[in-house]
């Protein structure tokens, strides 16, 4: 890519691209590799870099991020608007014929047709160095010829494993799983939980299994990264008599941080927002987020949350949860944890539709 004049990288980490992301993290200057808030922001970053340098940037993403990227691809980079070349590197989750999680199945089916609809040429990245280099050279030439985005599609297992040295921004010695257990131990029998996508929902599901196996009061958001708090807001406004807790992640919150402002402006007294902050995109490779350097509590207070608390101590969670439960919302608790999860962590045994049906029955009782 460097030989082709591509020296700027931005995107959102993906499990299929984690080795690629790890490599560019260690082989580019920090100002030339930006882990963006969301995929649309990454497109805009690459556009800005092109405007300043006349060089082409690369934007990487999981195919689930195509929706976030669509607006700037259509209204900014498109040949009928500003005509800005960008190389897209897209991980193909849910590839037809390959087993994957339910939230990836539909996205996998429409990945290529989505690009066709946007008139973005694409190539599927070959699995040998020589053929991949030739593919990249062809894509680079095409981008320069048409002055528009071109995509490379990455199937599972294309990149050899590459591991970076662990970064040392450990926010706490506490694990996310221990924090989730303590949160669940300190909510009421009728309280609702909406959990964010990734390992958070998986850990919540497993802990409920060890208790009584009743998952009916939990909505496990298996996709839609960054939207768990707005799902919870919709529920909290419709069910003001039920305490609604959302267990969020730092990367998910940053992806759609405008949700803070909407929650604050609506002032739902029964909405309690919990952010498990490990400073990383833990479910897709552990790449760092801006969660290590920003104050979620200050942002929440500025957006109208009535209280905003923080802890990194397991023994304090019970006390903070008591404040959260007995206070008027919207209220926030940030729990700082270390990244990582059990290698034997399971997945929900129920389908998203079964989870939805059980959850809705619980809400109607």
N, C-alpha and C positions, 0 to 999 in steps of 0.2 A: 504494500500500500504506500509506504514512504517513497519507493521508487516511482510510483505512479503520481506522486505529488499530493497524496492524501496524508495529511499530518495532524488533523484535528479530529477528535473523537468525542462523541456525546451520546448519551442514551440511558436506558433503564435496564438494569441487569436481568438476565434470563438464565435459567438452569442449563439450557442447551449452549449458551454462549459464555458460560462462566470461565472456561479456560482461556478463551479469547480475551475476555475482559481482564482477567488476571495478568495476561501477558502485556497488554497495552498499558495497564497500570504501572508495571515495573519498567516499561521501555519508552515512556513518553513523559515530558515535563507536565507538572500538575496543571498548568494553564492550558495544556493541549488535550486534556482528558477530563471531561465534566460529567459526573453522574447527575443527571438532570432531575427536576422534580417530577416530570412526566414526559411522555414521548413527544407531545406537541411542543413542549419547551425545548426538547433536544433538537427538533427540526428548526425552531427559531434560532437556537444557538448556532447551528451549522449555517443558516442563512446569514446571520450577522457576521460570522467569520468569513464567508465568501464575499460579502459586501466590502469588508475591510481589506481583504488580501487577494481577491480573485482566485482563491484556492478552493478546492472541493473538500468538504468535511464528510465524515462518516457518522451515521446515526444507527445505533444498534438497539434492538428491542425484541421482546417476545411478540409473536403475532397477535396476542391479546391487546397489545398496545397500538395496533393499527387504527382503532377507533379514536384514541386520543390524538394520534398523529394526523388524522384525516383533514381537520380544518386548516392547519398551516400548509399541508401538502397541496390542498386544493386552492386556497385563497392567497397563498404567499409564494410558494416555490413553483407552482404550475406554469407551464409555458405561456398560458394565456394571461398571466398576471405579471410576475417579476422574472420568470424563467431562470430559476436558480438550480444548478446541478447539485445533487446530494447523493451519496452512495448509502443505500439502506441495507443493513444486515439484519435479517429477520429470522428468529428461531421459530421453526415450524412445529409447535406443539399441536397435538391432535391430528397429526398427519393421517389421512385416510388409510385404513388397514393396520394402523399401529395402536396398541392399547394405550390409553391415557386417561386422565381424570375427566369427570363429566363436564367441567367448565371449559375444557379445551376442545371438545368434540366438534361443536358447531363452528368454532373459530378455525379449526383445522380444515374443515370442509370448504370454507369460503376464503381462505388465505389468498389463493391465486386469483380467484374471480374478483376479489376485492381490488387487487392491483389492476386487473383488467378494466374494471369499472372506472378507476382513476386514471387510466391510460398510462400507467407506470410500467415500463418494460422490466422484465425480471429474468433471472437465470437461477437455476438450482445449483448451488455450489458443489462441484465434484469432490470426491473423497481421496484424490491423490494430489500431491504437491504440484506436479507439472500441469495437470488439467485444471487445477484450481487457479494457478498463476495465469494460465491462458484465459480462463473465464474472467478473472479480474481485469486483465488487459483489455478484453473485449468490452466489458462493462464501463471501464474508464474511458475508452474511446467513444463509446456511445453517449455517455454523459456529456462529453465535451462537444460532440457533434450536435446534439439536440438541446443542450443547455437546460437539462431537466433531471429530476430524480430517476435513478435506476436502482433496482433491488436485487440483492443476492439472498436466496432462500437457503437456510441451513437446516438440514435434517439432523436427527438425533445421532450422536456418536461421530460426527464429522471431525471434530477437533480432538487431538490427543490431549490427555490430562496435563494441566499446568497449574501449579499451586504457588501462590505468592507467599511471602513471609507474613505471618499473622501481624496485623497492625495492633498497636498497644493501647488503643483508645477504649480500654475496658471501663465501662461506667459503673460496674458493681460486681460483687461476687455472687449475687443472687441469680438464680436461673429463672427464665420466663415461666417454666412449668410450675416451679414452687410458688411464684407470684400468683399465677392463675388459680392454683389450688386455694391459696389464702383468700383471694377475692371471692371465690365461690363459697367458701366456708363462712363468709361474712355478709351474705345477702339473704333477703327474706324468702320465705317459701313461695310466694307469688311473684317475686321479682323476675324480670325478663333480662336475658342477655343476648346481645347481638355481637358476634365475634368476627373479627376481620379475617381475610383470606390467609391461607398458608398454615404454618405450624401452630399458630395460636388456636385456630378452630380444631385442629387435630388434637392438641393437648387438652383443650376443654372437653372434647368428646370422650377421650380416654378417661379423664378424671370422673366425669359423670358415670361412666361405666363401672368404675370402682366403688362408687357410692350406691346408687339405687337403680342405675340404668335408665333414669327418666331424663330424656333429652327434650321433652316437649316445650320447655320454657327457653330453649336456646335456638337462636337462628344462626346457623353456621354459614357465613358468607364465603362460599368456595371460590368465587371470582370477583369481578367488579372492585379491583383494588382501589382503596381510597374512599369508597362510598359507604362503608359500614355506619359511620356516624349519621349520615343522612337517612339511611334506612331506619336507624334507631329514632331519629327525629320524627319521621313520619309516623312511627308506632307511638311514640310518646305523646304526640299531639292528638292522636286518635283515641288513646287510652290513658287519659290524664290521671286515673286512679291507680295505675300500675307503675311502680318504679322500673325504669328502663335503663339498664347499664349497657354501654358499648365498650367492648375490650378491643382497643385499636393498637396499631403498631406505628413506630416513628416514620418508617418509609411510606406507609399508607397515608398517614396524616399529611406528610409533606406533599404527596402527590396531588391532593386536592385541598389545600389549606384554607381555601375560601369557605369551607364548611364551618369553620370556627365562627365566621361573621354571621352566617345564616342562623346557626344555633343561638348565638348571643342575641341576635335581633328578635328571634321568636320567643325567647325567655321561657322555655319549658321547665317548669319547676320540678318535674319528675325525671329529667334526663341527667344521668350521671356518666361522665366520659372518663374512661381509664385508658391511658396510653402506656403500653409496655415498651420502654425505650432501651434498645440495646445498640443503637447507633449503627445498625447494619440491615442490609437486605438479606435476612437470615435464611429465608426459604429458597433462595436462588443462588447461593454461593457465598454469602457473608460480606459482600462489598459494602463499604462504608456509606452512611447517609449523613446529611447535615444535622441529624439528631444529636450528634456529639457536641455541637457548638452553638445551638440555639436554645432559647428558653420557651418551651411550650406553655409554661404557666404564665409568663408575661404576655404572650400572644393571646391566650385565652382571656385573661383579665381585660386586655385592651379591647377585646371583641365583645365584652359584656357578660362573661361568666361571673357568677356571684362569688364563687370561691375557687381557688386553684392551689392544690397541694402537691407535694413531691416527697418521695422517699426512695431509698435504696436499701432499706433494712427490712428483713422479713418480719421482725418483731413489731415494727411500726405499722404494718399494713392493716392489721385489725383495728388499731386506733384510728387510722386515717379513713378506713371504710365506714366506721361508726359515724364520723363527722359527715362523710359523703351521704350516708343513708338518712341522716336526721336533718340535713340542711336543705334549703330551697335551691333548686337548680336553676340554670345549668351549672354543674359543678364538675371540676376536673381533678383527677389524681394521676400524676405521672409516677410510674414505678421504673426506676433505672435497674437494668439487669445486664448480665453478660450474654454475649451471643452464644449460639450453639443449642443443640437439642440431642435427645437420646437417639442413637442409631437405630433402635428397634421401635421407634415411634410409629404407631399404626395410623390408619385412616378410617374415617367414618364408614360404618357398615351399611348405613342407610343412604338412599339416593337423595339428591337435592329435593325432588318432588315429595318424597316421603317426609323429609325434614320440614318442608313447607306445610304439608297437610297437618302434621302433628302439632306444629307451632301455632297454626291458625285455630285449631281446635282448642288449644290451651288458652289462647287470647279470647275466645268466644265464651269460655266458661264463666 
